[in-house]
Amino acid sequence: MTDEPLIHDPQGGLPRLRAIMARLRAPVGGCPWDLEQDFASIAPYTIEEAYEVADAIEQEDMTMLRAELGDLLFQVVFYCQMASEDGLFDFEDVSRLMVEKMIRRHPHVFGDADITTAHAQTENWEAIKKEERKGKEQHSLMDDVPRALPALLRAHKLQKRAASVGFDWPTPEPILAKIDEELAEVREAMEEGDKDHVFEEIGDLLFVVVNLARKHGMRAEEALRAANAKFERRFRYIEQACESKGIKPEDKTLEQLEELWVEAKMVEKKTV
């Protein structure tokens, strides 16, 4: 049975959270919803919570970030509780594994390796990860790139793995040429009227754009998030401009909406 005094200890922190999680999963007196969950059912919530952490950071809202980090931590505690019930591992096992990994991957901090720049550390980190993968049963560099990652981020990681063995363009210029080529193939597919072909070619185009971002040391996922935020900001301006005149956006023509869009861009430039 869970430790009742710990559950009610306002200073309990992480031990209290773990005790509460154990109580929620208790066969007697626990929460029916929590008891019904398994690893697969919780995974979508974990992804959602991670995005909410990123959103709080993007908004520079530290109060929100504190709350969202708590939600994300709860996901970890939830997994560890379920694993403990099945005799697989527990929170301490996960913590110890991470401690060992961090020490192993920072030989310049916890050992005598000579690494003085962030770039050198990044290269060394990747080299250590490559050695770690040799100890696993893998048939391809691509084996442990999670399929559940957002598509743009996964494309970045796949390309990075391929680049580690030299399968990569040396400069961004050939990538620009490839983008032109893929865009022409999208147009060709559209002229054919073949939706499946259009679908395939748009995917190819996106993949190459990810490569261009990667070659510039950027993540296309983050670039698109920024573009989304910019679009949302400008469209909200259009909505507000329409509302101030007592009309709705759908009451205006496309040309009129475009004029408001340009106006929103000009307002943004003045405030920068």
Backbone torsions as a table, in degrees:
resi	resn	phi	psi	omega
1	MET	NA	152.1	-177.4
2	THR	-71.4	162.5	-178.3
3	ASP	-83.7	100.6	-176.5
4	GLU	-60.5	-45.0	179.1
5	PRO	-57.8	-38.0	-180.0
6	LEU	-66.6	-40.1	179.9
7	ILE	-58.5	-35.7	-176.0
8	HIS	-98.0	9.4	-179.7
9	ASP	-84.5	111.8	-177.3
10	PRO	-65.0	-15.2	179.6
11	GLN	-103.0	14.1	-171.8
12	GLY	-67.4	-31.7	179.5
13	GLY	58.4	-136.0	-177.2
14	LEU	-60.8	-44.2	177.3
15	PRO	-58.2	-38.2	178.9
16	ARG	-66.0	-42.6	179.2
17	LEU	-60.0	-42.7	179.9
18	ARG	-65.6	-38.8	178.4
19	ALA	-66.3	-39.4	177.1
20	ILE	-63.6	-41.5	178.9
21	MET	-62.5	-40.9	178.0
22	ALA	-62.7	-38.5	179.3
23	ARG	-67.0	-41.9	178.9
24	LEU	-60.3	-31.4	-178.7
25	ARG	-95.6	4.9	-178.7
26	ALA	-65.8	130.0	-179.9
27	PRO	-56.4	-33.1	177.9
28	VAL	-114.0	120.4	179.2
29	GLY	85.6	3.3	178.9
30	GLY	-84.9	-174.0	-179.7
31	CYS	-93.7	124.5	-178.6
32	PRO	-54.7	-40.7	-178.5
33	TRP	-65.6	-47.8	-179.1
34	ASP	-62.0	-36.0	-179.2
35	LEU	-68.7	-27.5	-178.8
36	GLU	-78.5	-15.8	-172.5
37	GLN	-78.2	154.9	171.6
38	ASP	-137.6	-176.5	-176.0
39	PHE	-58.7	-43.2	-176.5
40	ALA	-67.8	-37.6	-177.2
41	SER	-72.7	-26.0	-179.1
42	ILE	-85.1	-26.0	-175.2
43	ALA	-52.0	-45.0	179.3
44	PRO	-60.7	-33.8	178.1
45	TYR	-66.8	-37.0	179.8
46	THR	-62.7	-44.5	178.6
47	ILE	-61.9	-43.7	179.6
48	GLU	-61.4	-43.8	-179.0
49	GLU	-65.0	-37.9	178.6
50	ALA	-62.7	-39.3	177.8
51	TYR	-67.4	-34.7	179.0
52	GLU	-69.2	-32.8	173.1
53	VAL	-62.5	-47.4	-180.0
54	ALA	-61.6	-37.6	180.0
55	ASP	-65.5	-41.5	178.6
56	ALA	-63.1	-39.4	178.4
57	ILE	-65.7	-42.8	-179.6
58	GLU	-61.9	-36.5	179.7
59	GLN	-83.3	-5.0	-177.8
60	GLU	55.7	38.3	-179.7
61	ASP	-102.7	96.2	-175.0
62	MET	-70.8	-29.1	176.0
63	THR	-65.7	-44.2	177.2
64	MET	-65.2	-40.2	-178.7
65	LEU	-61.2	-43.4	178.7
66	ARG	-57.7	-44.4	-179.8
67	ALA	-66.9	-43.0	-176.9
68	GLU	-69.2	-35.5	175.9
69	LEU	-63.6	-36.0	175.7
70	GLY	-62.9	-42.0	177.9
71	ASP	-62.5	-40.8	-179.9
72	LEU	-68.6	-40.0	177.2
73	LEU	-61.6	-38.1	178.9
74	PHE	-60.5	-35.0	177.7
75	GLN	-61.3	-43.4	179.8
76	VAL	-62.4	-45.5	179.8
77	VAL	-62.2	-38.4	179.8
78	PHE	-62.0	-48.9	179.2
79	TYR	-59.8	-44.7	-177.2
80	CYS	-65.2	-36.6	177.9
81	GLN	-64.4	-45.4	179.9
82	MET	-63.7	-41.5	179.6
83	ALA	-65.2	-38.2	178.7
84	SER	-63.5	-39.6	179.1
85	GLU	-62.2	-32.1	-180.0
86	ASP	-91.8	3.0	179.4
87	GLY	71.0	26.3	-177.2
88	LEU	-90.9	-56.9	177.7
89	PHE	-165.7	170.6	176.6
90	ASP	-134.1	-175.2	-176.3
91	PHE	-59.8	-39.7	179.9
92	GLU	-64.9	-37.7	177.6
93	ASP	-61.8	-44.6	179.5
94	VAL	-63.0	-42.7	-179.7
95	SER	-63.7	-44.7	-179.8
96	ARG	-63.0	-41.0	179.7
97	LEU	-61.6	-41.2	179.4
98	MET	-68.0	-39.6	177.5
99	VAL	-58.7	-47.7	-179.6
100	GLU	-61.4	-41.2	-179.4
101	LYS	-65.2	-44.1	-178.5
102	MET	-65.0	-39.4	177.6
103	ILE	-66.2	-42.2	-178.6
104	ARG	-65.6	-36.7	-175.8
105	ARG	-89.9	1.5	176.3
106	HIS	-127.0	61.8	-177.8
107	PRO	-65.6	-20.0	178.7
108	HIS	-79.1	-17.3	178.9
109	VAL	-99.4	-43.7	-175.7
110	PHE	-106.4	4.9	178.5
111	GLY	-139.5	-152.4	-176.6
112	ASP	-114.7	18.1	177.8
113	ALA	-67.9	148.3	-177.6
114	ASP	-104.2	93.7	178.7
115	ILE	-129.5	120.3	-172.0
116	THR	-118.8	-7.1	-179.6
117	THR	-127.3	157.5	179.2
118	ALA	-63.2	-37.7	-179.9
119	HIS	-63.5	-43.8	179.6
120	ALA	-63.9	-38.0	178.4
121	GLN	-65.9	-39.9	178.5
122	THR	-60.7	-44.7	179.3
123	GLU	-63.8	-42.0	-179.8
124	ASN	-66.9	-39.7	177.4
125	TRP	-57.4	-47.7	-179.1
126	GLU	-65.4	-37.3	178.7
127	ALA	-64.4	-40.6	178.7
128	ILE	-66.2	-42.5	178.1
129	LYS	-60.7	-39.0	179.0
130	LYS	-62.6	-41.1	177.3
131	GLU	-65.8	-37.9	178.8
132	GLU	-64.0	-37.7	-179.8
133	ARG	-66.0	-26.5	179.0
134	LYS	-63.7	-26.3	-179.8
135	GLY	-81.7	-5.6	179.3
136	LYS	-102.2	158.3	177.6
137	GLU	-81.1	90.6	179.9
138	GLN	-126.2	141.2	179.2
139	HIS	-106.7	-9.7	-177.3
140	SER	-149.2	151.5	173.8
141	LEU	-61.1	-21.7	-175.3
142	MET	-87.2	-6.1	-170.1
143	ASP	-57.1	-41.1	-173.2
144	ASP	-106.2	23.5	171.6
145	VAL	-85.8	108.9	-171.2
146	PRO	-56.6	132.8	178.3
147	ARG	-74.2	-17.6	-178.3
148	ALA	-82.0	-5.7	178.9
149	LEU	-63.7	151.8	171.1
150	PRO	-54.1	142.6	-171.3
151	ALA	-56.7	-41.6	-179.2
152	LEU	-65.9	-40.6	179.9
153	LEU	-68.0	-40.0	179.7
154	ARG	-65.8	-39.2	177.4
155	ALA	-59.8	-42.7	178.4
156	HIS	-58.6	-46.5	-178.1
157	LYS	-68.2	-39.5	177.6
158	LEU	-61.5	-45.0	179.8
159	GLN	-64.9	-38.1	179.8
160	LYS	-64.7	-39.8	177.6
161	ARG	-63.4	-44.9	-180.0
162	ALA	-63.2	-38.2	-179.6
163	ALA	-65.3	-26.3	-177.7
164	SER	-66.3	-18.0	177.1
165	VAL	-112.6	17.6	174.2
166	GLY	92.6	0.8	179.4
167	PHE	-87.7	81.9	-172.7
168	ASP	-164.8	147.0	173.5
169	TRP	-71.7	140.2	-177.0
170	PRO	-72.4	-28.1	-177.5
171	THR	-137.2	165.9	179.9
172	PRO	-69.6	-23.3	-173.1
173	GLU	-57.7	-45.5	178.0
174	PRO	-63.3	-26.0	178.6
175	ILE	-70.0	-39.1	176.3
176	LEU	-60.4	-41.2	177.7
177	ALA	-63.5	-38.6	179.8
178	LYS	-67.3	-36.1	176.7
179	ILE	-62.3	-43.8	177.0
180	ASP	-59.7	-41.6	-179.7
181	GLU	-63.8	-45.8	-178.5
182	GLU	-67.8	-36.8	178.3
183	LEU	-64.4	-38.8	177.2
184	ALA	-63.8	-35.5	179.2
185	GLU	-71.8	-30.6	174.3
186	VAL	-64.7	-46.6	179.6
187	ARG	-59.6	-43.2	179.9
188	GLU	-61.5	-43.6	179.5
189	ALA	-64.8	-37.6	178.6
190	MET	-65.2	-39.6	179.1
191	GLU	-65.4	-32.1	177.6
192	GLU	-71.8	-23.4	-177.6
193	GLY	75.1	19.6	-179.0
194	ASP	-96.1	103.6	-175.3
195	LYS	-64.1	-37.2	179.3
196	ASP	-64.0	-39.0	179.0
197	HIS	-68.6	-40.5	177.4
198	VAL	-60.5	-45.5	178.4
199	PHE	-55.4	-47.0	-179.3
200	GLU	-64.1	-44.7	-176.2
201	GLU	-70.5	-34.5	175.6
202	ILE	-64.5	-38.7	175.8
203	GLY	-60.6	-43.6	178.5
204	ASP	-62.1	-41.1	-179.8
205	LEU	-63.1	-45.4	178.8
206	LEU	-61.4	-40.6	-178.9
207	PHE	-61.1	-40.8	-179.6
208	VAL	-71.6	-35.5	177.0
209	VAL	-63.1	-38.4	175.4
210	VAL	-59.2	-40.3	179.7
211	ASN	-63.2	-39.2	179.0
212	LEU	-63.9	-43.6	178.1
213	ALA	-62.5	-44.7	-179.4
214	ARG	-60.7	-40.1	-178.3
215	LYS	-65.3	-22.5	177.6
216	HIS	-96.6	12.9	178.2
217	GLY	73.9	23.5	-178.4
218	MET	-119.8	163.4	174.3
219	ARG	-106.8	124.9	-180.0
220	ALA	-60.6	-32.8	178.7
221	GLU	-58.3	-45.0	-179.2
222	GLU	-71.6	-36.4	178.2
223	ALA	-64.0	-40.3	179.7
224	LEU	-70.4	-35.9	175.6
225	ARG	-60.0	-42.3	178.6
226	ALA	-65.3	-39.8	178.6
227	ALA	-66.4	-38.2	177.0
228	ASN	-60.6	-46.0	-179.2
229	ALA	-62.6	-39.4	179.5
230	LYS	-65.9	-44.0	179.2
231	PHE	-61.7	-45.3	-179.4
232	GLU	-60.9	-43.9	-179.2
233	ARG	-60.3	-44.4	-177.6
234	ARG	-72.6	-35.9	179.7
235	PHE	-69.9	-35.1	175.5
236	ARG	-61.7	-35.5	176.6
237	TYR	-61.4	-43.9	178.4
238	ILE	-59.7	-45.7	180.0
239	GLU	-60.7	-44.3	-178.7
240	GLN	-66.5	-38.4	179.1
241	ALA	-64.5	-39.5	178.4
242	CYS	-68.5	-43.3	-178.4
243	GLU	-61.8	-36.7	-179.8
244	SER	-64.6	-19.9	179.3
245	LYS	-103.7	5.6	176.9
246	GLY	73.4	24.7	178.2
247	ILE	-127.0	172.6	178.0
248	LYS	-108.5	155.1	179.6
249	PRO	-54.1	-36.7	-178.1
250	GLU	-68.1	-12.4	177.7
251	ASP	-81.1	-11.2	-179.5
252	LYS	-100.0	156.6	176.2
253	THR	-77.8	165.9	177.5
254	LEU	-59.5	-39.8	-179.7
255	GLU	-62.5	-40.5	178.7
256	GLN	-67.2	-38.1	177.1
257	LEU	-66.2	-38.1	177.4
258	GLU	-62.2	-38.5	178.5
259	GLU	-62.1	-41.8	178.2
260	LEU	-66.9	-35.3	178.5
261	TRP	-62.4	-45.8	178.4
262	VAL	-63.2	-38.4	177.8
263	GLU	-62.2	-42.1	178.3
264	ALA	-61.8	-39.8	178.4
265	LYS	-63.6	-41.4	-179.4
266	MET	-66.1	-38.9	178.6
267	VAL	-63.4	-42.0	178.8
268	GLU	-60.5	-43.0	-178.8
269	LYS	-63.4	-35.9	-178.8
270	LYS	-70.9	-27.4	-177.0
271	THR	-90.2	-9.1	179.7
272	VAL	-77.5	NA	NA
